[in-house]
Amino acid sequence: MVTTTLNPRRWWALGALVASMLTLGFDTTILNVALPTMAADLGATTGQQQWMADAYVVVFAALMLPAGLLGDRFGRRLMLIAGLAVFLAGSLAGALAGDVNWVIAARALMGVGAALVTPLALSVVPTLFARDEQPKATAIVSAASALGLPLGPIIGGWLLNHFWWGSVFLVNVPMAAIGIAACVFLLPETRDPASPEVDTVSTALTATGLGALVYAIIEAPTRGWGDPLVLGMLAAAVVLLAALVVRERRVERPMLDMTLLAHRGFLLNTIAATLVMFVLSGLLFVLPPYLQAVLGSDAFGTGVRLLPMMGGILVASRTAPQAAVRFGGRATVSAGLVVLAFAAFLGSRTTVDSGYGYTALWLSITGLGFGFSLMPAMGNALGALPRDRAGSGSGLLMTLRQVGGAIGIALLGSLLAGAFRDRLDVTGLPAEAADTAGDSVVAAHLVAEKAHPDVAAHLAASANSAYVHGMGLVLLVCGVAALVSALLAAAFLPNTRADRAAVPAEGTPDMVAPAADARQ
């Protein structure tokens, strides 16, 4: 058990953690705004854009648990500094990359750094602060990460309007450098040598299994679901992830404690939280190209136009904890999922002529549904576990959330890519230009700019119509997934009234707060 000591510089040290989490908060949403611009400048297809987003998420999900254990054994400050340094290096590599594949590699490297920083930044709090100060300190660190969500698109959009796309990576460099300096000078070193050793085999099985699954889903629209490579990757993913489950069930001190899923409340609330992240991640992937290519917003305008959803999340963060206490977790989570489904169904009715006002409406409702479903689900999931299992439960919960996000981007992005290519009318274009136009709505508009005027107008209109059609299908799937989840939650979630302590702190819409107990 780690002994809590009062450090006279603890509030200054908290600034180091805030800088670290703010850096990661930016990167969660800043790339979504940049993807259409990067697609135009680098010639990235929809599948490559999916990899730019997913390379970060897959590595993050695979390495978060072993990264926390490394910090426990070898020093949390050391690993925090190492994580920020890796994140800084990945950001520099991304800014200087001139090829899509190098950008994807840089994003994967940034995922390694994020995996080190996220669990350790929160696990340091109990070693710095007395028990009565810990809730406030945890809320401040969580709020820093949450603040990056709405600021990321706005800052990213402003940078893209004034500089090249690499600036969305370069902005991480001074933030990470400040975090490193603050950790060096302000943060005391802490460790827990009694923590389990890092299981390299389980880590490798997680990374390769998730990577194979995401690769198969992303490549399927282009190659076809019956393609031998796609089928091979799907089979490999099943084998690798099954081997992971078998191994984790047999080892004495598992890195990924699968026995936690035997707790009904934890399992069902975790499934609900994972499905919400599946919906939200897919939505944030498909929305920026619509705002930029179809509605004609610039990068900064796109960031600003995402704010209604963030506003809905912030409103929910103020009211969801009280609703969970008053009405119980089952009613609150179910209602949140119904609201999310309603927003998705409303969004699926979007047409080329709908305009931004309609989009802002369903985006606001999406934020409300997201906040009312995810926050109580995560609080109730941890509240369903014995107190001594809260740490490992938090780690598993955050990992599954990341997995849900990665699969959401892969699956829903692939659905969009297939629907767009099938609906796009490339009549009158040479074969090579037609193939390029089918890569993405951004590519189609670039081809239209160079095409004959008689063909250009028709191609641009067809691209917009095809993209809105694909986005409507994605939102329809999101709505069905949310509605089915709501029905399952209403039928099977335990009907317990959440303790206020079990509900994540207000002002933490990205829901990193529950990880505060992860390494106590």
BAFI-227879 format. One record per residue (C-alpha): x, y, z; chain; residue in three letters. Coordinates in Angstrom, 1 decimal, m for minus. Each point is the difference from the previous one (the first is absolute). Example, Ala and Ser with C-alpha at 12.3 -4.5 7.8 and 13.67 -1.06 7.14 Angstrom:
// residues 2
REC        X        Y        Z   kette   rest
REC     12.3     m4.5      7.8       A    Ala
REC      1.4      3.4     m0.7       A    Ser
This chain:
// residues 520
REC        X        Y        Z   kette   rest
REC      0.0      0.0      0.0       A    Met
REC      1.4      3.4     m1.0       A    Val
REC      0.4      2.4      2.9       A    Thr
REC     m1.4      3.5     m0.6       A    Thr
REC      2.4      2.8      1.0       A    Thr
REC     m0.7      3.7     m0.1       A    Leu
REC      2.5      1.7     m2.3       A    Asn
REC      0.4      3.8      0.4       A    Pro
REC      0.2      0.3     m3.8       A    Arg
REC     m3.0     m2.2     m0.7       A    Arg
REC     m2.2      2.6     m1.6       A    Trp
REC      2.9      1.1     m2.2       A    Trp
REC      0.6     m3.6     m0.8       A    Ala
REC     m3.7     m0.3     m1.0       A    Leu
REC      0.8      2.6     m2.6       A    Gly
REC      2.3     m2.5     m1.7       A    Ala
REC     m2.8     m2.5     m0.1       A    Leu
REC     m2.4      2.6     m1.4       A    Val
REC      2.5      0.9     m2.8       A    Ala
REC      0.3     m3.7     m0.8       A    Ser
REC     m3.7     m0.7     m0.2       A    Met
REC     m0.7      3.2     m1.9       A    Leu
REC      2.4     m1.1     m2.6       A    Thr
REC     m1.8     m3.3     m0.5       A    Leu
REC     m3.3      1.7      0.1       A    Gly
REC      0.9      2.2     m3.0       A    Phe
REC      1.1     m3.1     m2.0       A    Asp
REC     m3.3     m1.8      0.6       A    Thr
REC     m1.9      2.3     m2.2       A    Thr
REC      2.4      2.2     m1.9       A    Ile
REC      0.8     m2.6     m2.7       A    Leu
REC     m3.7     m0.4     m1.0       A    Asn
REC      0.0      3.6     m1.3       A    Val
REC      3.3     m0.5     m1.8       A    Ala
REC     m0.9     m3.2     m1.8       A    Leu
REC     m1.8      1.6     m3.0       A    Pro
REC      2.9      2.4     m0.5       A    Thr
REC      2.5     m2.9      0.3       A    Met
REC     m2.0     m2.1     m2.4       A    Ala
REC      0.3      2.8     m2.6       A    Ala
REC      3.7      0.7      0.6       A    Asp
REC      1.2     m3.5      0.3       A    Leu
REC     m2.5     m1.8     m2.2       A    Gly
REC     m1.3     m2.2      2.8       A    Ala
REC     m2.8     m2.3     m0.6       A    Thr
REC     m2.8     m0.6      2.5       A    Thr
REC      1.7     m3.1      1.1       A    Gly
REC      3.3      1.8      0.6       A    Gln
REC     m1.9      2.7      1.9       A    Gln
REC     m1.4     m2.7      2.2       A    Gln
REC      3.5     m1.3      0.7       A    Trp
REC      1.2      3.5      0.9       A    Met
REC     m2.7      0.0      2.7       A    Ala
REC      0.1     m3.6      1.0       A    Asp
REC      3.8     m0.5      0.1       A    Ala
REC      0.0      2.2      3.1       A    Tyr
REC     m3.1     m1.6      1.6       A    Val
REC      1.1     m3.6     m0.5       A    Val
REC      3.4      0.5      1.4       A    Val
REC     m1.4      2.0      2.9       A    Phe
REC     m2.5     m2.7      0.9       A    Ala
REC      2.6     m2.8     m0.3       A    Ala
REC      2.6      1.6      2.1       A    Leu
REC     m1.9      1.9      2.7       A    Met
REC      0.0     m2.8      2.6       A    Leu
REC      3.6     m1.1     m0.4       A    Pro
REC      1.1      3.7      0.0       A    Ala
REC     m1.7      0.4      3.4       A    Gly
REC      1.9     m3.0      1.3       A    Leu
REC      3.3      1.3     m1.3       A    Leu
REC     m0.6      3.2      2.0       A    Gly
REC     m0.8     m1.9      3.1       A    Asp
REC      3.2     m2.0     m0.2       A    Arg
REC      2.6      2.4     m1.4       A    Phe
REC     m1.3      3.4      1.1       A    Gly
REC     m3.1      1.9     m1.0       A    Arg
REC      1.8      3.3     m0.5       A    Arg
REC      2.6     m1.7     m2.2       A    Leu
REC     m2.7     m1.7     m2.1       A    Met
REC     m2.0      3.3     m0.2       A    Leu
REC      3.1      1.8     m1.3       A    Ile
REC      0.7     m2.9     m2.4       A    Ala
REC     m3.6      0.1     m1.3       A    Gly
REC      0.0      3.7     m0.6       A    Leu
REC      3.3     m0.3     m1.8       A    Ala
REC     m1.3     m2.7     m2.2       A    Val
REC     m3.1      2.0     m0.7       A    Phe
REC      2.1      3.0     m0.8       A    Leu
REC      2.2     m2.0     m2.4       A    Ala
REC     m3.1     m1.5     m1.7       A    Gly
REC     m1.5      3.5     m0.4       A    Ser
REC      3.2      1.3     m1.6       A    Leu
REC      0.1     m3.0     m2.3       A    Ala
REC     m3.6      0.6     m1.0       A    Gly
REC      0.6      3.7     m0.7       A    Ala
REC      3.0     m0.7     m2.2       A    Leu
REC     m1.6     m3.0     m1.8       A    Ala
REC     m0.5      0.3     m3.7       A    Gly
REC     m1.7     m3.3     m0.6       A    Asp
REC     m3.2     m1.6      1.3       A    Val
REC      1.8     m3.1      1.3       A    Asn
REC      2.4      2.2      2.0       A    Trp
REC     m2.9      1.9      1.6       A    Val
REC     m1.6     m3.3      1.0       A    Ile
REC      3.3     m1.2      1.5       A    Ala
REC      0.3      3.3      1.9       A    Ala
REC     m3.6     m0.4      1.3       A    Arg
REC      0.9     m3.5      1.3       A    Ala
REC      3.0      1.4      1.8       A    Leu
REC     m2.1      2.7      1.6       A    Met
REC     m2.4     m2.7      1.1       A    Gly
REC      3.0     m1.6      1.9       A    Val
REC      0.6      3.3      1.8       A    Gly
REC     m3.7      0.5      0.8       A    Ala
REC     m0.2     m3.5      1.4       A    Ala
REC      2.8      0.8      2.5       A    Leu
REC     m1.4      3.4      1.0       A    Val
REC     m3.7     m0.6      0.5       A    Thr
REC     m0.1     m2.6      2.8       A    Pro
REC      3.1      1.3      1.7       A    Leu
REC     m1.1      3.7      0.1       A    Ala
REC     m3.0     m1.1      2.1       A    Leu
REC      1.8     m2.7      2.1       A    Ser
REC      2.4      2.7      1.3       A    Val
REC     m2.8      1.9      1.7       A    Val
REC     m0.5     m2.3      3.0       A    Pro
REC      3.7      0.2      0.7       A    Thr
REC      0.0      3.8      0.1       A    Leu
REC     m3.2      0.9      1.7       A    Phe
REC     m1.8     m0.8      3.2       A    Ala
REC     m3.2     m2.0     m0.3       A    Arg
REC     m2.2      3.2      0.5       A    Asp
REC      2.0      1.8     m2.8       A    Glu
REC      0.0     m2.8     m2.5       A    Gln
REC     m3.5      0.6     m1.5       A    Pro
REC      0.8      3.6     m0.8       A    Lys
REC      3.4     m0.9     m1.4       A    Ala
REC     m1.5     m2.8     m2.1       A    Thr
REC     m2.7      2.3     m1.3       A    Ala
REC      2.6      2.6     m1.1       A    Ile
REC      2.1     m2.5     m1.9       A    Val
REC     m3.2     m1.5     m1.6       A    Ser
REC     m1.3      3.5     m0.9       A    Ala
REC      3.3      0.8     m1.7       A    Ala
REC     m0.4     m3.0     m2.3       A    Ser
REC     m3.7      0.9     m0.6       A    Ala
REC      0.9      3.6     m0.8       A    Leu
REC      2.1     m1.3     m2.9       A    Gly
REC     m3.0     m1.6     m1.7       A    Leu
REC     m1.8      3.3     m1.0       A    Pro
REC      3.2      2.0     m0.3       A    Leu
REC      1.7     m2.6     m2.3       A    Gly
REC     m2.2      0.6     m3.1       A    Pro
REC      0.0      3.8      0.5       A    Ile
REC      3.8      0.2      0.4       A    Ile
REC      0.5     m2.5     m2.8       A    Gly
REC     m2.3      1.9     m2.3       A    Gly
REC      1.8      3.3      0.7       A    Trp
REC      3.4     m1.6     m0.6       A    Leu
REC     m1.2     m1.5     m3.3       A    Leu
REC     m1.3      3.3     m1.2       A    Asn
REC      3.4      1.7      0.6       A    His
REC      2.6     m2.8     m0.4       A    Phe
REC      0.4     m3.4     m1.6       A    Trp
REC     m1.6     m3.2      1.4       A    Trp
REC      3.1     m1.0      1.9       A    Gly
REC     m0.7      2.8      2.4       A    Ser
REC     m2.6     m2.1      1.7       A    Val
REC      2.8     m2.4      1.0       A    Phe
REC      2.5      2.8      0.7       A    Leu
REC     m2.3      1.6      2.6       A    Val
REC      0.5     m3.0      2.2       A    Asn
REC      3.8      0.6      0.2       A    Val
REC      0.1      3.0      2.4       A    Pro
REC     m2.8     m1.4      2.1       A    Met
REC      1.8     m3.3      0.4       A    Ala
REC      3.3      1.8      0.7       A    Ala
REC     m1.7      2.0      2.8       A    Ile
REC     m1.4     m3.2      1.4       A    Gly
REC      3.4     m1.6      0.0       A    Ile
REC      1.7      3.0      1.7       A    Ala
REC     m2.8      0.1      2.6       A    Ala
REC      0.4     m3.7      0.7       A    Cys
REC      3.8      0.3      0.4       A    Val
REC     m0.1      2.9      2.4       A    Phe
REC     m3.3     m0.4      1.9       A    Leu
REC     m1.0     m3.6      0.1       A    Leu
REC      1.4     m2.4      2.6       A    Pro
REC      0.8     m3.5     m1.0       A    Glu
REC     m2.4     m2.8      1.2       A    Thr
REC     m0.2     m3.7     m0.8       A    Arg
REC     m1.6     m3.2      1.2       A    Asp
REC      2.5     m2.9     m0.4       A    Pro
REC     m2.7     m2.5      1.1       A    Ala
REC     m2.1      0.6     m3.2       A    Ser
REC     m0.2     m2.9     m2.5       A    Pro
REC      2.7     m0.3     m2.7       A    Glu
REC     m0.8      1.1     m3.5       A    Val
REC     m1.2     m3.0     m2.0       A    Asp
REC      1.7      0.5     m3.4       A    Thr
REC     m1.9     m2.9     m1.6       A    Val
REC     m3.4      1.4      1.0       A    Ser
REC      1.0      3.4     m1.2       A    Thr
REC      1.1     m1.4     m3.4       A    Ala
REC     m3.2     m2.0     m0.3       A    Leu
REC     m2.1      3.1      0.7       A    Thr
REC      1.8      2.2     m2.4       A    Ala
REC      0.2     m2.5     m2.9       A    Thr
REC     m3.6     m1.2      0.6       A    Gly
REC     m1.5      3.5     m0.1       A    Leu
REC      2.3      1.0     m2.9       A    Gly
REC     m1.1     m3.0     m2.1       A    Ala
REC     m3.7      0.7      0.8       A    Leu
REC      0.2      3.7     m0.9       A    Val
REC      2.0     m0.7     m3.1       A    Tyr
REC     m2.6     m2.5     m1.3       A    Ala
REC     m2.9      2.4      0.7       A    Ile
REC      1.7      2.9     m1.7       A    Ile
REC      1.2     m1.9     m3.1       A    Glu
REC     m3.3     m1.9     m0.5       A    Ala
REC     m1.9      2.7     m2.0       A    Pro
REC      2.8      0.2     m2.5       A    Thr
REC      1.1     m3.6     m0.3       A    Arg
REC     m3.4     m1.6      0.8       A    Gly
REC     m1.0     m2.0      3.1       A    Trp
REC      0.8     m3.3     m1.9       A    Gly
REC      3.5      1.1     m0.8       A    Asp
REC      2.6     m2.6      1.3       A    Pro
REC      2.0      2.7      1.8       A    Leu
REC     m3.0      1.4      1.8       A    Val
REC     m1.3     m3.5      1.0       A    Leu
REC      3.5     m0.9      1.2       A    Gly
REC      0.3      3.1      2.1       A    Met
REC     m3.4     m0.6      1.5       A    Leu
REC      1.0     m3.6      0.8       A    Ala
REC      3.3      1.2      1.5       A    Ala
REC     m1.8      2.6      2.2       A    Ala
REC     m2.4     m2.7      1.4       A    Val
REC      2.9     m2.4      0.7       A    Val
REC      2.2      2.7      1.6       A    Leu
REC     m2.7      1.5      2.2       A    Leu
REC     m1.2     m3.4      1.0       A    Ala
REC      3.5     m0.9      1.0       A    Ala
REC      0.2      3.2      2.0       A    Leu
REC     m3.2     m1.0      2.0       A    Val
REC      1.3     m3.5      0.6       A    Val
REC      3.4      1.2      1.2       A    Arg
REC     m1.4      2.7      2.3       A    Glu
REC     m2.4     m2.5      1.6       A    Arg
REC      2.9     m2.3      0.8       A    Arg
REC      2.7      2.3      1.3       A    Val
REC      0.1      0.6      3.8       A    Glu
REC      0.2      3.8     m0.2       A    Arg
REC     m1.6      1.0     m3.3       A    Pro
REC      0.6      3.3     m1.7       A    Met
REC     m3.5      0.0     m1.4       A    Leu
REC     m2.2     m1.5      2.8       A    Asp
REC     m2.8     m1.7     m1.9       A    Met
REC     m1.6     m1.2      3.2       A    Thr
REC     m1.3      3.5      0.5       A    Leu
REC     m2.5     m0.7     m2.8       A    Leu
REC     m1.7     m2.5      2.3       A    Ala
REC     m1.4      3.0      1.9       A    His
REC     m3.3      0.5     m1.8       A    Arg
REC     m0.2      3.7      0.8       A    Gly
REC      3.6      0.6     m1.2       A    Phe
REC     m0.5     m2.0     m3.2       A    Leu
REC     m3.2      1.5     m1.2       A    Leu
REC      1.0      3.6      0.8       A    Asn
REC      3.3     m0.5     m1.7       A    Thr
REC     m1.8     m1.3     m3.1       A    Ile
REC     m2.2      3.1      0.0       A    Ala
REC      3.0      2.3      0.4       A    Ala
REC      1.9     m1.8     m2.8       A    Thr
REC     m2.9      0.3     m2.4       A    Leu
REC     m0.4      3.7      0.8       A    Val
REC      3.7      0.5     m0.9       A    Met
REC     m0.6     m2.1     m3.2       A    Phe
REC     m2.7      2.4     m1.1       A    Val
REC      1.8      3.2      1.0       A    Leu
REC      3.3     m0.8     m1.6       A    Ser
REC     m1.6     m1.0     m3.3       A    Gly
REC     m2.1      3.2      0.1       A    Leu
REC      3.0      2.3      0.6       A    Leu
REC      1.8     m1.8     m2.9       A    Phe
REC     m2.7      0.6     m2.6       A    Val
REC     m1.2      3.5      1.0       A    Leu
REC      3.0      2.3     m0.8       A    Pro
REC      0.1     m1.0     m3.8       A    Pro
REC     m3.8      0.8     m0.1       A    Tyr
REC      0.5      3.4      1.6       A    Leu
REC      3.0      0.9     m2.2       A    Gln
REC     m0.6     m1.7     m3.4       A    Ala
REC     m3.8      0.1     m0.1       A    Val
REC     m0.9      3.2      2.0       A    Leu
REC      3.1      1.8     m1.1       A    Gly
REC      1.3      1.0      3.5       A    Ser
REC      3.7      0.7      0.4       A    Asp
REC      2.1     m1.9      2.6       A    Ala
REC     m0.6      2.5      2.8       A    Phe
REC     m3.7      0.2     m0.8       A    Gly
REC     m0.2     m3.8      0.2       A    Thr
REC      1.5      0.1      3.5       A    Gly
REC     m2.5      2.6      1.1       A    Val
REC     m2.9     m1.9     m1.5       A    Arg
REC      0.8     m3.0      2.2       A    Leu
REC     m0.6      2.0      3.1       A    Leu
REC     m3.7     m0.7      0.3       A    Pro
REC      0.8     m3.7      0.8       A    Met
REC      2.6      1.1      2.6       A    Met
REC     m2.6      2.3      1.5       A    Gly
REC     m2.4     m2.9      0.3       A    Gly
REC      2.7     m2.1      1.7       A    Ile
REC      0.8      2.8      2.5       A    Leu
REC     m3.7      0.5      0.8       A    Val
REC     m0.3     m3.8      0.6       A    Ala
REC      3.2      0.0      2.2       A    Ser
REC     m1.8      2.4      2.3       A    Arg
REC     m3.2     m1.9      0.3       A    Thr
REC      0.7     m3.7     m0.7       A    Ala
REC      1.5     m0.7      3.5       A    Pro
REC     m3.1      1.4      1.7       A    Gln
REC     m2.3     m1.9     m2.3       A    Ala
REC      1.9     m3.2      0.7       A    Ala
REC     m0.4      0.5      3.7       A    Val
REC     m3.7      0.9     m0.2       A    Arg
REC     m1.3     m2.5     m2.6       A    Phe
REC      2.6     m2.7      0.1       A    Gly
REC      2.7     m1.2     m2.5       A    Gly
REC     m2.3     m2.1     m2.1       A    Arg
REC     m2.5      2.7     m0.7       A    Ala
REC      2.7      2.7     m0.7       A    Thr
REC      2.1     m2.1     m2.3       A    Val
REC     m3.0     m1.3     m1.9       A    Ser
REC     m1.4      3.5     m0.4       A    Ala
REC      3.4      1.3     m1.2       A    Gly
REC      0.2     m2.8     m2.6       A    Leu
REC     m3.5      0.8     m1.2       A    Val
REC      0.9      3.7     m0.4       A    Val
REC      3.2     m1.0     m1.9       A    Leu
REC     m2.1     m2.3     m2.3       A    Ala
REC     m2.5      2.8     m0.6       A    Phe
REC      2.9      2.4     m0.9       A    Ala
REC      1.5     m2.5     m2.4       A    Ala
REC     m3.3     m0.7     m1.7       A    Phe
REC     m0.6      3.7     m0.3       A    Leu
REC      3.5      0.4     m1.5       A    Gly
REC     m0.7     m2.8     m2.5       A    Ser
REC     m2.7      2.2     m1.5       A    Arg
REC      2.7      2.6     m1.0       A    Thr
REC     m0.1      1.0     m3.7       A    Thr
REC      2.4      2.0     m2.1       A    Val
REC     m2.3      3.1      0.4       A    Asp
REC     m0.6     m0.4      3.8       A    Ser
REC      2.5      2.7      1.0       A    Gly
REC      1.9      0.3      3.2       A    Tyr
REC     m2.9      1.0      2.2       A    Gly
REC     m1.5     m3.5     m0.3       A    Tyr
REC      3.5     m1.6      0.7       A    Thr
REC      0.5      2.2      3.1       A    Ala
REC     m3.4     m1.3      1.3       A    Leu
REC      0.8     m3.7     m0.1       A    Trp
REC      3.6      0.6      1.1       A    Leu
REC     m1.2      1.7      3.2       A    Ser
REC     m2.4     m2.9      0.7       A    Ile
REC      2.9     m2.5     m0.8       A    Thr
REC      2.1      1.7      2.7       A    Gly
REC     m2.8     m0.3      2.6       A    Leu
REC     m0.5     m3.7     m0.8       A    Gly
REC      3.7     m0.7      0.1       A    Phe
REC      0.3      1.7      3.4       A    Gly
REC     m3.0     m1.6      1.6       A    Phe
REC      0.9     m3.5     m1.2       A    Ser
REC      3.8     m0.2      0.4       A    Leu
REC      0.5      1.8      3.3       A    Met
REC     m2.5     m2.1      2.1       A    Pro
REC      1.0     m3.2     m1.8       A    Ala
REC      3.7      0.5      1.0       A    Met
REC     m0.8      1.0      3.5       A    Gly
REC     m2.3     m2.9      0.5       A    Asn
REC      2.4     m2.4     m1.6       A    Ala
REC      2.7      0.8      2.6       A    Leu
REC     m2.6      0.2      2.8       A    Gly
REC     m1.0     m3.6     m0.7       A    Ala
REC      3.4     m1.3      0.9       A    Leu
REC      1.5     m0.6      3.4       A    Pro
REC      2.2      3.0      1.1       A    Arg
REC      3.2     m2.0     m0.3       A    Asp
REC     m0.8     m0.8     m3.7       A    Arg
REC     m0.7      3.6     m1.0       A    Ala
REC      3.5      0.6     m1.3       A    Gly
REC      0.1     m3.0     m2.4       A    Ser
REC     m3.6      0.6     m0.9       A    Gly
REC      0.8      3.6     m1.0       A    Ser
REC      2.8     m1.2     m2.2       A    Gly
REC     m2.1     m2.6     m1.8       A    Leu
REC     m2.9      2.5     m0.4       A    Leu
REC      2.3      2.7     m1.6       A    Met
REC      1.6     m2.6     m2.3       A    Thr
REC     m3.4     m1.3     m1.2       A    Leu
REC     m1.1      3.6     m0.6       A    Arg
REC      3.0      0.6     m2.3       A    Gln
REC     m0.7     m3.3     m1.8       A    Val
REC     m3.6      1.1     m0.6       A    Gly
REC      1.3      3.3     m1.4       A    Gly
REC      2.5     m1.7     m2.3       A    Ala
REC     m2.6     m2.5     m1.4       A    Ile
REC     m2.5      2.9     m0.3       A    Gly
REC      2.4      1.9     m2.3       A    Ile
REC      0.9     m3.1     m2.0       A    Ala
REC     m3.5     m1.5     m0.4       A    Leu
REC     m2.0      3.2     m0.5       A    Leu
REC      2.7      1.6     m2.1       A    Gly
REC      0.0     m3.1     m2.2       A    Ser
REC     m3.8      0.1     m0.4       A    Leu
REC      0.3      3.7     m1.1       A    Leu
REC      2.8     m0.8     m2.5       A    Ala
REC     m1.9     m2.8     m1.6       A    Gly
REC     m3.3      1.9     m0.2       A    Ala
REC      1.8      3.1     m1.4       A    Phe
REC      1.8     m1.9     m2.7       A    Arg
REC     m3.2     m1.9     m1.0       A    Asp
REC     m2.1      3.1     m0.3       A    Arg
REC      2.5      2.3     m1.7       A    Leu
REC     m0.7      0.7     m3.6       A    Asp
REC      3.3      0.3     m1.9       A    Val
REC     m1.5      0.1     m3.5       A    Thr
REC      2.3      1.8     m2.5       A    Gly
REC      3.2     m0.5      2.1       A    Leu
REC      3.0     m1.9     m1.2       A    Pro
REC      0.5     m3.3      1.9       A    Ala
REC      2.9      1.3      2.1       A    Glu
REC     m1.8      3.2      1.0       A    Ala
REC     m3.2     m2.0      0.8       A    Ala
REC      2.0     m2.3      2.3       A    Asp
REC      1.6      3.0      1.8       A    Thr
REC     m3.4      1.7      0.4       A    Ala
REC     m1.4     m3.1      1.7       A    Gly
REC      2.7      0.2      2.7       A    Asp
REC     m1.8      2.7      2.1       A    Ser
REC     m2.3      3.0     m0.4       A    Val
REC      3.1      2.3      0.3       A    Val
REC      1.7     m1.9     m2.9       A    Ala
REC     m3.2      0.3     m2.1       A    Ala
REC      0.0      3.7      0.5       A    His
REC      3.6      0.3     m1.0       A    Leu
REC     m0.6     m2.0     m3.1       A    Val
REC     m3.0      2.2     m0.8       A    Ala
REC      2.2      3.1      0.2       A    Glu
REC      2.2     m1.4     m2.8       A    Lys
REC     m2.8     m1.5     m2.1       A    Ala
REC     m1.8      1.6     m3.0       A    His
REC     m2.6      2.5      1.2       A    Pro
REC     m2.9     m2.1     m1.3       A    Asp
REC      1.2     m3.0      2.1       A    Val
REC      1.2      1.9      3.0       A    Ala
REC     m3.3      1.4      1.2       A    Ala
REC     m1.7     m3.4     m0.3       A    His
REC      2.9     m1.8      1.7       A    Leu
REC      0.1      2.4      3.0       A    Ala
REC     m3.8     m0.3      0.4       A    Ala
REC      0.1     m3.7     m0.2       A    Ser
REC      2.9     m0.2      2.5       A    Ala
REC     m2.0      2.1      2.5       A    Asn
REC     m3.1     m2.1     m0.5       A    Ser
REC      2.0     m3.2      0.3       A    Ala
REC      1.7      1.1      3.2       A    Tyr
REC     m3.2      1.2      1.7       A    Val
REC     m1.6     m3.4     m1.0       A    His
REC      2.9     m1.9      1.6       A    Gly
REC      0.0      2.2      3.1       A    Met
REC     m3.8     m0.7      0.3       A    Gly
REC      0.7     m3.7     m0.1       A    Leu
REC      2.7      0.3      2.7       A    Val
REC     m2.4      2.1      2.2       A    Leu
REC     m2.8     m2.6     m0.6       A    Leu
REC      2.3     m2.8      1.2       A    Val
REC      1.0      2.2      3.0       A    Cys
REC     m3.6      0.5      0.8       A    Gly
REC     m0.9     m3.7     m0.2       A    Val
REC      3.1     m0.9      2.2       A    Ala
REC     m1.0      2.6      2.6       A    Ala
REC     m3.6     m1.0      0.0       A    Leu
REC      0.8     m3.7      0.4       A    Val
REC      2.5      0.9      2.8       A    Ser
REC     m2.8      2.0      1.7       A    Ala
REC     m2.4     m2.9     m0.1       A    Leu
REC      2.7     m2.4      1.4       A    Leu
REC      0.9      2.5      2.7       A    Ala
REC     m3.6      0.4      1.0       A    Ala
REC     m0.5     m3.7      0.2       A    Ala
REC      3.2     m1.2      1.6       A    Phe
REC      1.9      2.8      1.8       A    Leu
REC     m0.2     m0.2      3.8       A    Pro
REC     m2.6      2.5      1.3       A    Asn
REC      2.2      1.5      2.7       A    Thr
REC      0.2      3.6      1.0       A    Arg
REC      3.5      1.3     m0.5       A    Ala
REC      2.0      1.3      2.9       A    Asp
REC      1.3      3.5     m0.6       A    Arg
REC      3.5     m1.2      0.6       A    Ala
REC     m0.3     m2.6     m2.7       A    Ala
REC     m1.2      2.5     m2.6       A    Val
REC      2.9      1.7     m1.8       A    Pro
REC      0.6      3.6      0.9       A    Ala
REC     m1.9      2.7     m1.8       A    Glu
REC      1.8      1.8     m2.7       A    Gly
REC      1.7     m3.2     m1.3       A    Thr
REC     m1.7     m0.7     m3.3       A    Pro
REC      2.8     m2.1     m1.3       A    Asp
REC     m0.3     m2.3      2.9       A    Met
REC      3.5     m0.5      1.1       A    Val
REC     m0.8      0.7      3.6       A    Ala
REC     m0.7     m3.6      1.0       A    Pro
REC      3.6     m1.0     m0.7       A    Ala
REC      1.1      1.9      3.1       A    Ala
REC     m0.2     m3.1      2.0       A    Asp
REC      1.7     m2.1     m2.6       A    Ala
REC      3.4     m0.5      1.6       A    Arg
REC     m0.7      0.6      3.7       A    Gln
